[in-house]
Amino acid sequence: MRALVTGAEGFLGANLCKELLARGHKVTAASLNRRNGTSLDALGVECRVEYGDVTDSAFVERVVSSSEADWVFHLAAVSIVRVAQANPALALKTNILGTINVLEACKRVGATALIASSDKAYGDHNGAEYVEGMALKPTGAYEVSKTCADHIGQLYGAIVVRCANLYGDGDLNWSRLIPNSIRLALSGKAPQIYGNAVHAKREWLYVKDAVDAYIKLAETNQAGAYNVGSGEQASPLEVANMICELLDCQRPEVVEKARDFYEIPEQKLNIGKIHALGWQHLYSLDEGVKRAVDWYSEYLR
């Protein structure tokens, strides 16, 4: 099959490109940034890359058409919560208009579209397990933008993917908990946990499991929204402690620093719908974090 991956310079996109190529598919990557040092470089992915902005409908139309894609994995987005909060106009434009442009182009050529949503779209449901039919209650700019993309994807009959917190090989965004904690620990420093989410419960998903879920959903080609998670929850402090134990470093330092966006106290996903398609996650949180530590130890060496 032929696949197009937007946002391919990000770590989920790069991992997805790598696995699609390994399975024998023809891959075109679309990226906003014409620069070195992306996750594609870090993972050693070699494929055709088209550079442009998904908010440019002419670019999207051209790359979807020229790639002759059967599957279009739309991952391009403003995906960092603090960036979206600081510039909501950019987040809304990119995450909404970009999604519309991709869906319109897919409709014209008959490609299967897979839209990256997020478990953050559900918002705070007082600790209740997230089920696909549950109301979406976004709060901040990032969550609102992803919820809009989610609804638009379903309007167009796309496959909408709501993943838990992703982590793993190739994530070069050092503001995220796991890569930054590993980087600090490897340099002999204590990982730092910021803000009011030290004990918030998050569900964590190793990137290779997320990639496998995206490909399973593309192969199955059944429209609708799907939760993708591991069933394992842990707080940022617990995850940082795991990293410290693996690297035998000093315990994390809790830094009280207020954030200007709301932190959901607890998130967990019901994944029965994607299980019914035959998908299962393979990596426990312990195994995934260990693999991430091994990857960054080699990469940063």
SULVEN-V67709 format. One record per helix or strand. SS is the DSSP state (@ for helix, = for strand). FROM is the first residue (numbers start at 1). LEN is the number of residues. Records with the same first field share a line. If there is no record, write none. Layout:
BEGIN
SS=FROM-LEN  FROM-LEN
END
This chain:
BEGIN
==2-5  26-6  48-4  71-4  112-5  130-1  159-5  165-3  192-3  201-6  224-5  233-2  253-3  266-1  269-1
@=11-12  39-4  57-11  81-6  88-22  119-4  141-15  177-10  207-14  236-12  272-4  285-15
END
